[in-house]
Amino acid sequence: MTTVNLPSTLGAEATADSGFLGSVGAWLTTTDHKRIGRLFIGTATLWLLAFVGVGSLLGFERIDSKTLTFNEGMMTQLFAATKTLASFGVMIPLMLGLSLAIAPTQIGSRSVMFARNAMLGFFLWAIGSALVLSSLIANGGPGGGNAQMVDLYLLGLALAIMGLLASAVSVVATVLSARTAGTDLADVPSFSWAALIGSSSLVLTLPVTLGTLIYAAIDHHYTRIAFDGNMGIIKWLGWSMSQPQTFLYVIPAVGILAELAPAVARRAQPLRGGVFVGVGLISVALLGSVTQNVHGLAWTGTLADKAKSFVPYALFNLLPILGVVVVLGLALLALKSDSIKMIAPFVPAFLGGGMILTAMLGNAVQLVSSANLSGTVFEEAVLVYISYGTVLVAWAAIAFWGPALWGRMLPAKAVVGIGALGFVATVFAALPMYIAGFADQQADSIKDFDYSGPASLWNTVSTAGHALFAVCVIAAIVVAVKSFATGERVAGNPWIDGGAQ
Amino acid sequence: MTTAVDRVLPAGPTTAARHPLFIATGSVAAAGTMLMFGMLAVWFKFRDASPLRAGKNGKMIHDWLPADLKIPEVATNTLAITMVIAAIMGQWAVYSATRKDAQHTTLALFITGLIGVAAINAQVAIYKQMEAVLADGAYQTMFYAITGTMLVLICSGVAFSLVAAFRVLGGRVADRAVVTAHALYWYFLTTAFIALWFVVYVQK
């Protein structure tokens, strides 16, 4: 891991005597890449709370499939909220925020390229995602009853996507053009490479979502003929909120794991090129997702039929798994060292990486047609695994690079404790839904899913998992705010300099 | 053995970024290409799903373009040629900037912008001649969505041309980065428009 901690030369910095308003103004007009990244991370954490809260509510409502606690009409909005928030509120902005904050520092750049563009991206995303959430609350969104609020949802989502695209372009331009003199692209740290690949994937896939969104928005506002009105939104845009597209959103998370393993092993990553290839393999998913089709495996018919089904399935769903396995394998190879010194951030990173791999494997199983898992809660569980896993890795990254971003560090026990508890919560929230999926519990449904098996138990455990994850998120916020605001100041990065374990 | 501490780079001198504007414009062009081609893909999907009917020569064609709508071919073909000329003007600006010829660079950039305005005018003329009502059906909705998106992109190209032209007018003729990125952007606009022209206006 290489870091260069350079002061930003751009942007208005808050000074001690600038007061509260001056400080807020400085934050809102900043062009400091670390601040822009922190704004993304902080706002995404708020949406994460909303996402976990909605997950808990839905789980609670499903405990008893016969009686309804909440208004049934709300449920469509809640299901839409989980999908939208997971992708556009949590996974992409968290990873993009970390990329903006860390990648320039790693490659020796004083700032992110086109910092004002990145900041504009933050504003567009923040305003857009707030509009999305507001519209969902006001009976808008996919399947919403209020036509104006459905329009607002589409507008908000378009703004959010444009914002994420703008910031992603800044990350791509930074890694490609602002590396320190003499540093080839092959020499950049694993995380910067993953940030480049992840951001490039966003640049290539989000516009496709945006194009469909423009069609859907105009159609919904004027005719509601071609795109099935409010009911067609998820049908046409759902691919951007499900697998394999979400694999692209978490590419930087895999890069974080690849970055931490050599830091633990206290040696250079063996076969570094292999890590880069592994990260690149995950991005193959973009070829599948931009076709806006599900590439399942139907093992029927002639050999030619089987091959026709298997090739796209393997290419778009199995190859990304191979990419993660390669990175994990090489991370373990790096750990085969005599100089290992475990550091706290590695624990949530490793556990989160495991959750992401579990999600990818689950997706591969779900797409086998003979498994009959499509349309069941198994699909929802995949999204929970990948989004919660990403949050765990992001927690690890915040802890690991905290000293570089805030000049203070998180307590090791809190990092490990919250990471481990978050892992347990993720398993509780998602694993029962994997099982319930096999029992044919329908997705996006809160009632009438009687099946042979303890339906109530699975849904109770899942609800408890979501609630526990909410506790973890709140605990992480409290610990982070306290430590980064008033904790002991540190120089350098004690996690790799040997000052912390 | 190299330790992590050894591998921490010392703070170096300020790095001179290598072609950041060109790379960023390339990224935007890639995003714009995906946007337009993604929209064309959805267009194909709808066109292929439309029922078949007998065409003028008896050949079965998809009943996608409503019978009462006529594509004004003169205007659309002129628009396509206009876009190609805009790209050539953009490249002329690069040629002139390479030779530090401020006069011709400025002229080329202003002409590119002017051609962009002409393209916008031509598109508006197509709307007028077609008299398609947006709320009349799926074709009309999608037609306005895809051509409207292209129109917005052309507007951004005109803005780019004006910014680049005023920079050169301001004496920054040695700064070739903007002019080169500008040309790249117009190449993208021309490519995207030609694809749209072929699918929407020629193939119908």
Interface residues (C-beta under 8 A of the other chain):
Chain A: M1 T2 T3 V4 N5 L6 T9 G108 S109 R110 M113 F114 N117 L165 A168 V169 S170 V172 A173 T174 L176 S177 A178 R179 T180 A181 S200 V203 L204 T205 L206 P207 V208 T209 L210 G211 T212 I214 Y215 I218 D219 Y222 T223 I225 A226 P262 A263 R266 R267 A268 V290 Q292 S339 G492 I496 D497 G498
Chain B: M1 T2 T3 A4 V5 R7 V8 L9 P10 A11 G12 P13 T14 T15 A16 A17 R18 H19 P20 I23 A24 S27 V28 A30 A31 G32 M34 L35 M36 G38 M39 A41 V42 F46 L134 A135 D136 G137 A138 T141 M142 Y144 A145 I146 G148 T149
